[in-house]
Each structure stands twice: as C-alpha cells, then as structure tokens.
Amino acid sequence: MNTYKFWMISFAILLCSCTGHDMYYDINNQKLISCNNKKFRMLEISGKSDEVSLFWSDTVQDAPKILSLNHIPKEYEIRTGGLKRNRPFFLIPNESYLIIKSGSGESNHSIRIWTNSKGSVYKTTHPQCGMKE
C-alpha cells in the first residue's frame, strides 16, 4: 500500500510540474507575456483577415518572454501560409485574433484577443496567468 501512495504522489507532482506554454495578454501595457519564463520562439496568430506564424531566427540572443504584437522584433521570421512575408504584421482594428504558443514538445496554449477601432487590444480571454483554456 505504501508503494501505491508513493506512485500516486509522484504522478501528481509530475502532472503539476507540466506547465506547458501558459501566457496572458496585458491590456494596460499592450503586451503578450509568458507566465512560466518560456520564451516566445514560435507563435501562430490568426484573425479573420490575416494569419501569420512567427519563428525566432536569431542564434545569438534568445527569444523574448514579453512581446508587443504591433512592434515585433526583426529577429522573428514572419510567415503567411508557410511563405516568408516581406511586409510587417500589425493588429488590425476591430478584429479578433487567436494566438497559439507551441513548440518544445509541450502542449499548446491559446488565448483570444479583440482589438478596438485603433487596433489596440481592449479584451482578452486571459488577462492574467493561471487562466484555463
């Protein structure tokens, strides 16, 4: 019986340690923020009229844990439909976006944001860390 308790406790600790790619959107600062210090190396951003994938391509400095979607660093390779995109990405006014953080063999995490008439985010499904999908 003690062996059973040991394995159950070990399994529970293992489950709790799997943090995945938890993130949230800080509306006041207009930034996407990682909750668990995992960097934004790969993101998918999809709206009704635009869809992009961001891939961190810099081999010297590491990807950020905090990201402004209207000022994406030049170190990101931006792709649309698998092809490299030559124009920058900006949040479109009056739009809704699904943002998916993935990679490193962990489960994906997604949040949704909504922009106002100026292209600023005014609403999100995840305004803080720890929100379940």
N, C-alpha and C positions, 0 to 999 in steps of 0.2 A: 504493500500500500504506500509506503514512503517513496518508492521508486516512481509510482504513478503521480504523486504530488510533485515530485521533483520535475518530471517531464512536463506536467501541466503548467507549472510556474515558469519553466524555461521557455515553453511555447508562448505564453502570454507576454513575457519580456521581449521575445523575438518579434512578435506582432507589433508591440508598442514602439519598437526601435525603427520600424519601417516607416519613414516619414514621407517618402515619395517626393513629389515636386510641389508642395504646398506654396501658394503665393496669394497675394491680395493686391487690390488697386487702391492707392492712397489718393482720394479725390482732392483733398486740400492741396497736395503738392503735385498732383497730376503725374504720379509715378507708379510703375509696376514694381512690386517688392517681393523678394523671395523670403519666405518665412523660416527657412531652415538652412540658410547660408549656402544653398546650392545655386550656382551661377546660372544665368540665362544663356546657355550655349546654343539652344535650339528652341525656337518658338514658332507656332503657327497662329496667324491672326486672320480670321475670316469674317467678312461682313457681306452684306447683300451685293455691294457693287465692287468690292476689292478683296483679294485674298493673297496673302504673302506668307512665305516661310523665311525666318531669319536664322542664319547659321554663323556662329562666331568663327572667324577665319584667322585671327591673329595668333601667331605661335609664340610671341614674346610675352605679351600681357594677357591676363586672364579675363574672361567674360565678366560683366558686372552682375551684382546682386540686386541693383536698383536701376530701373530703366525708364526713360521718358519715351513714349511711343511717337511723339512728334519731333523728337531730336535723337534719332537712332544713330549711335556711333558708326563712323566709317568702317570700323573693323568687322561689322556684320555684312555678310553677303546676303542680299535680299533677292529672293526668287519668287516668281509667279508662274504657276504651272510647271515647275521644275526648271524653268529657264531663268538665267540671271537677268535681273531687272536693272535697267540703266537709270530709271528715274527714282527719286526718293519716295518713301512711304510717309503719308500723313493721315491722321484720323479725319475722316470725312464728317462734316456736320450732319446732325440728325440721323445718325446711323447706330446700329447695334453690332458689336463685334464679339466673337467667341475667341478666346485666347487659350491655347493649349501649350503647356510646358511638358516636354518629353525628353527621353534620352537616358543613357546610362543604365539601361535595363530595368528601370523602375517604372511604376505605374504612372500614367499620365495624370495631369491635374488641369482642370479647365475652369475658367471664370468667364463671365459675360460683363461687358461694359456698354454704356449708352452715352452718346455724345449729344451736346446741345447744338444750337444754331451757329455757334462759333467754333465747333469742333473740340470743345473741352468736355471731358468726362464728367457727367453730373450724377451718374448712378452706376452701381456695380453689384453683382451678386456676392462679392467677397470684399467687404470694406475693412476686414481685419483678418489676422491669422486664425487658424483653427476652425474655419467655416467648412462644413461638409458640402460635397457636391450634390 
